[in-house]
Amino acid sequence: MHIIASACYFALALMAWLKISESKADIPANQKIQSGSDVSLLGLLPISLHLYLVVSKMLEGGGIHLGLGVFTSLVFACVSIAYVIYGFVSRNNSLLFLSFPFSGFALLLAMLDGATVAVPNTEFLLFKTHLILSVVSYGLFTVSVLHAALMSSVETKLHRHIISPLIGNLPPLLQLEKILFVVIYLGFFSLTLALLTGIVFSMEIGLPAIPFSHKSIFSILAWGFFLCLILGRVVLGWRGRFARRLLFSGFTLLVLGYLGSRFVAEIILHHPQY
């Protein structure tokens, strides 16, 4: 089933790319919308199967098993959901080909997950809320990083006067940047709530509010980077390459905070623990 869902992702990504390649930049927007809307609708099928398979894997054996593959797969399911929602809201499906291949590979990672241990304290509602918010924030920041990488590529090609079918079908760079910061704001909000729920839960069970661990340290450092980026945007009007570099730096810290620790524990040391 994992392979079937992944194949659906890749097929839809190819379909989206073919529609982009066949279309022309001077075609009215409403015609582009009609030609690509079926990709968003069909995308709901592999996304639904993706979530079913990953959640089933996460819950098998009792408790919640959030290994490296399952967590990464959940994050990219959120990424695809975000792009499909964007496709419906903006009526522009030109970005779907970017997210679906990543989701297809991520789903296969969940299938390859090795032995994991159940996440402790998942019987508490507050801790479950913390986990959900963490996955959502990772997903949103992953969307923002993919979006920023696409913007950098488009900007470079425009400076070199290279116009491809993809560039011709994308929104203008200024609009892409507005979308980018909307996603960053949402990601920062969910990350803030994830950190707050984690702090409150730690205090409720008698632990330090901020445990001295690499996961906590990197997460708080990443939160600080994103806060500086948002304040710089609102107060000083930061934009362009400088803003994207700050985003990449903050995301790197965020990845090191959880995925880095899971990689070392599960892949290198073969000793999964929480």
Beta strands, then each sheet from edge to edge (+ up, - down):
end
